[in-house]
């Protein structure tokens, strides 16, 4: 009798555990499906979702197989323009966990945006129908550090430093700020967003029609996360 009761108790315990596990799997699956659906047509959500995979060291490496290569061999439909720093640790496809044909990437040291970069942005907006532009700066940017160091930069590096020097957003940062480097990194990102938004022509028209969004983001080298700093 005693043994039977114990067996019954164990069976009940097993069943409740099973129900709890199945319930949790179902919940997890629903959560994943929801995340997938929510991001299905919002490029910013797709990027942030991809970055969360990357930051958790669980990248999915989508769109890298033979099918994808064949699919994009005739045509491209990237979901976003990323204007990022050339820094070797800030690779947009990797940190947003995207693949071939997903991102239209423009890179310069310090994510400086001049006329050539604006031309590339306009091409992506007008001809490829991109609806999101991300200006992506990062923690401890070498270009911003070179500007803060002052002095004479050699060769064309001077052009980068001079360009940063002219940014009113950087000029408006407090000189005695303990965290000046990061404040200037963010100011430089905001400058990039403002510069794109204030261009006449196709980009401006699309922004007015709410068909195009420009955002600023900062990548953290320590926690691998992208944080939106201007939206
Ligand atoms: Zn940089």
Boltz pocket constraint, residues with backbone or C-beta under 6 A from the ligand:
constraints:
  - pocket:
      binder: B
      contacts: [[A, 85], [A, 86], [A, 87], [A, 109], [A, 110], [A, 111], [A, 138], [A, 140], [A, 141], [A, 142], [A, 143], [A, 144]]
      max_distance: 6.0
